[in-house]
Amino acid sequence: MSSFSRTNTLTATDEDRALKAKHAAMWASGSYPTVVEEVVHALGGILVEAIDVRPGQRVLDVAAGTGTSAIPSALRGAQVVATDLTPELLAVGRAAAEEQGVDLTWQTADAEALPFADSDFDVVMSSIGVMFAPHHELAADELVRVCRPGGTIGVLSWTPNGFIGQLFATMKPYAPPPPAGASPAPLWGSVEHVRKLFGDRVDDLVAHQQNLRVDRFVDGAQLRDFFKANYGPTIAVYRFIADDPEKVSALDAEMAALADRFFHDGVMSWEYLIVTATRR
């Protein structure tokens, strides 16, 4: 019997629905599409190339955001469904796809409770997306469940020790406590963690670290201000401490100093991990 219609006890609770609504609103705040366009856009295509998406394949992009993996997959001739918790991001992706003349399906969905049947896709992927689902085991279970046996699962995530991983570590003392059962997003950038999440349900797991070259910023202060204006998780932390000027000042200094440490000859390198595997 398919588990498609199952009601997961965790994702069906009022608390989890409230958490997901909060997450969706967070990613809709600021302008994540600006972060994508000006900084991280290349990652989606890098994941598609690592997977080598083929014409005619049925592809699911989970936590697709503005479609930086979904659109390149459709351009390769795949049949693509792009899902995300935040409809505002999907709307940006839909407009971009229309501009490029490619046809794909855009659907609001929770990565921890995907509305698809078992073994429904040839390729299931996520670029810096599924890592932000709070319950890693549930999200990994869903990636595996909807991929057909012999199909490919591919995930690209920021690493704990790379810039974005360290940014989250810097913001953590200033942020509200995480919900019960939630895991830190950058753990998806640890191959040991991903291997444990997928377990014996996959074969041929291949992982490699790479770096995204970022030359958008001149110094840490400029990067900090860009993130304060555009990046949902940073905006949420600053909102949480808005009534405490000392904390705001301290986080301002820490974020700028962190970013400055990642500059080398005026350029930053942001480390990420790509994992591909075959569904057993």
Backbone hydrogen bonds, N-H to C=O, Kabsch-Sander energy under -0.5 kcal/mol:
donor,donor_aa,acceptor,acceptor_aa,energy
6,R,3,S,-1.5
8,N,6,R,-0.7
12,A,8,N,-1.4
13,T,10,L,-1.1
17,R,13,T,-2.2
18,A,14,D,-2.4
19,L,15,E,-2.2
20,K,16,D,-2.8
21,A,17,R,-2.1
22,K,18,A,-2.0
23,H,19,L,-2.4
24,A,20,K,-2.7
25,A,21,A,-2.2
26,M,22,K,-2.3
27,W,23,H,-2.2
28,A,24,A,-1.2
29,S,25,A,-1.0
29,S,26,M,-0.8
31,S,230,N,-1.4
34,T,31,S,-1.0
35,V,31,S,-1.3
36,V,32,Y,-2.5
37,E,33,P,-2.9
38,E,34,T,-2.6
39,V,35,V,-1.8
40,V,35,V,-1.6
41,H,36,V,-1.7
43,L,40,V,-1.7
44,G,41,H,-1.0
45,G,41,H,-0.6
46,I,42,A,-1.8
47,L,43,L,-2.1
48,V,44,G,-1.8
49,E,45,G,-2.3
50,A,46,I,-2.1
51,I,47,L,-2.2
52,D,48,V,-1.9
53,V,48,V,-1.3
56,G,77,G,-2.7
57,Q,54,R,-1.6
59,V,57,Q,-0.7
59,V,79,Q,-3.0
60,L,123,V,-2.6
61,D,81,V,-2.8
62,V,60,L,-0.7
62,V,125,M,-3.1
64,A,61,D,-0.6
64,A,83,T,-3.6
67,G,64,A,-2.3
68,T,64,A,-0.7
71,I,67,G,-2.7
73,S,69,S,-1.7
74,A,70,A,-2.2
75,L,71,I,-2.4
76,R,72,P,-1.0
77,G,74,A,-1.7
78,A,73,S,-1.9
79,Q,57,Q,-3.2
80,V,78,A,-0.8
81,V,59,V,-2.6
82,A,105,T,-3.4
83,T,61,D,-2.8
83,T,81,V,-0.5
84,D,107,Q,-1.2
89,L,86,T,-1.0
90,L,86,T,-1.4
91,A,87,P,-2.1
92,V,88,E,-1.2
93,G,89,L,-2.0
94,R,90,L,-3.0
95,A,91,A,-1.9
96,A,92,V,-2.1
97,A,93,G,-2.6
98,E,94,R,-2.2
99,E,95,A,-2.0
100,Q,96,A,-1.6
101,G,97,A,-0.6
101,G,98,E,-0.8
102,V,97,A,-2.4
104,L,102,V,-0.5
105,T,80,V,-2.5
107,Q,82,A,-2.8
109,A,84,D,-1.7
110,D,113,A,-0.5
113,A,110,D,-2.0
116,F,114,L,-1.3
119,S,145,R,-2.9
120,D,117,A,-1.0
121,F,146,V,-2.3
122,D,58,R,-2.1
123,V,58,R,-1.9
124,V,152,T,-2.6
125,M,60,L,-2.8
126,S,154,G,-1.7
128,I,126,S,-0.6
128,I,156,L,-3.3
132,F,129,G,-2.2
133,A,130,V,-1.9
136,H,134,P,-0.9
139,A,135,H,-2.1
140,A,136,H,-2.8
141,D,137,E,-2.6
142,E,138,L,-2.0
143,L,139,A,-2.2
144,V,140,A,-2.2
145,R,141,D,-2.6
146,V,142,E,-2.1
147,C,144,V,-1.0
148,R,121,F,-2.8
150,G,279,R,-3.2
151,G,148,R,-2.6
152,T,122,D,-2.4
153,I,277,A,-2.8
154,G,124,V,-2.3
155,V,275,V,-2.7
156,L,126,S,-2.7
157,S,273,L,-2.4
159,T,271,E,-1.5
165,G,159,T,-0.7
166,Q,162,G,-2.6
167,L,163,F,-2.3
168,F,164,I,-2.2
169,A,165,G,-1.7
170,T,166,Q,-2.1
171,M,167,L,-2.2
172,K,168,F,-1.7
174,Y,171,M,-1.7
175,A,171,M,-0.8
175,A,172,K,-1.3
182,A,179,P,-2.0
183,S,134,P,-2.6
187,L,184,P,-1.8
188,W,185,A,-2.0
189,G,186,P,-2.1
190,S,187,L,-2.2
191,V,189,G,-0.6
194,V,190,S,-2.2
195,R,191,V,-2.7
196,K,192,E,-1.9
197,L,193,H,-2.2
198,F,194,V,-2.4
199,G,195,R,-2.4
201,R,198,F,-1.7
202,V,199,G,-0.8
203,D,278,T,-3.0
206,V,276,T,-3.0
208,H,274,I,-1.9
210,Q,272,Y,-2.5
212,L,270,W,-2.8
213,R,211,N,-0.6
214,V,212,L,-0.5
214,V,268,M,-3.0
215,D,213,R,-0.5
223,L,219,D,-1.9
224,R,220,G,-2.8
225,D,221,A,-2.2
226,F,222,Q,-2.1
227,F,223,L,-2.6
228,K,224,R,-2.6
229,A,225,D,-1.4
230,N,226,F,-1.9
231,Y,227,F,-1.9
232,G,230,N,-0.7
234,T,231,Y,-0.7
235,I,231,Y,-2.5
236,A,232,G,-2.6
237,V,233,P,-1.7
238,Y,234,T,-2.3
239,R,235,I,-2.1
240,F,236,A,-1.8
241,I,237,V,-1.4
242,A,239,R,-0.9
244,D,241,I,-2.4
248,V,244,D,-2.2
249,S,245,P,-2.6
250,A,246,E,-2.3
251,L,247,K,-2.9
252,D,248,V,-2.6
253,A,249,S,-2.1
254,E,250,A,-2.4
255,M,251,L,-2.9
256,A,252,D,-2.0
257,A,253,A,-2.3
258,L,254,E,-2.5
259,A,255,M,-2.4
260,D,256,A,-2.4
261,R,257,A,-1.6
262,F,258,L,-0.7
262,F,259,A,-1.3
263,F,260,D,-1.3
264,H,267,V,-2.8
267,V,264,H,-1.5
268,M,214,V,-2.9
269,S,262,F,-0.7
270,W,212,L,-2.4
271,E,269,S,-0.6
272,Y,210,Q,-2.8
273,L,157,S,-3.1
274,I,208,H,-2.4
275,V,155,V,-2.7
275,V,273,L,-0.5
276,T,206,V,-2.6
277,A,153,I,-2.1
278,T,203,D,-3.0
279,R,151,G,-2.7
280,R,201,R,-2.8
